[in-house]
C-alpha cells in the first residue's frame, strides 16, 4: 500500500508537478499513520491477556 503512493509521488516530481507531489506525500503520511494506528490497536487485547 505504501509503494503505490510513493511511486505516484516520484512520477509527480519527475513531471515537476510539485503540488501533486506534496498532496501524495501528505496522503502517504496519512495512510502510514492509519496503518500504524491499526497495528497498535491489534496487539493491545493480546497484551492484556
C-alpha positions as CSV (number, residue, x, y, z in Angstrom):
1,X,0.0,0.0,0.0
2,X,2.9,2.3,0.7
3,X,4.7,1.6,-2.6
4,X,1.8,2.9,-4.7
5,X,1.6,6.5,-3.3
6,X,5.5,6.6,-3.2
7,X,5.6,5.7,-6.9
8,X,2.9,8.3,-7.7
9,X,5.0,10.9,-5.8
10,X,8.1,10.0,-7.8
11,X,6.2,10.4,-11.1
12,X,4.7,13.7,-9.9
13,X,8.2,15.0,-9.0
14,X,9.6,13.8,-12.4
15,X,6.8,15.8,-14.1
16,X,7.7,18.9,-12.0
17,X,4.1,18.8,-10.6
18,X,5.1,19.8,-7.1
19,X,1.6,20.4,-5.8
20,X,0.5,16.8,-6.7
21,X,3.8,15.5,-5.2
22,X,3.1,17.3,-1.9
23,X,-0.5,16.1,-1.9
24,X,0.6,12.5,-2.5
25,X,3.3,12.8,0.2
26,X,0.7,14.1,2.7
27,X,-1.7,11.2,1.8
28,X,1.2,8.7,2.1
29,X,2.0,10.0,5.6
30,X,-1.7,9.9,6.5
31,X,-2.0,6.3,5.2
32,X,1.1,5.3,7.2
33,X,-0.3,6.9,10.3
34,X,-3.6,5.0,9.9
35,X,-1.7,1.7,9.3
36,X,0.5,2.3,12.4
37,X,-2.6,3.0,14.5
38,X,-4.3,-0.2,13.3
39,X,-1.2,-2.2,14.0
40,X,-1.0,-0.6,17.5
41,X,-4.7,-1.4,18.2
42,X,-4.4,-5.1,17.2
43,X,-1.8,-6.2,19.8
44,X,-3.4,-4.3,22.7
45,X,-6.0,-7.1,23.5
46,X,-3.3,-9.7,23.2
47,X,-1.1,-7.8,25.7
48,X,-3.9,-7.6,28.2
49,X,-4.2,-11.4,28.0
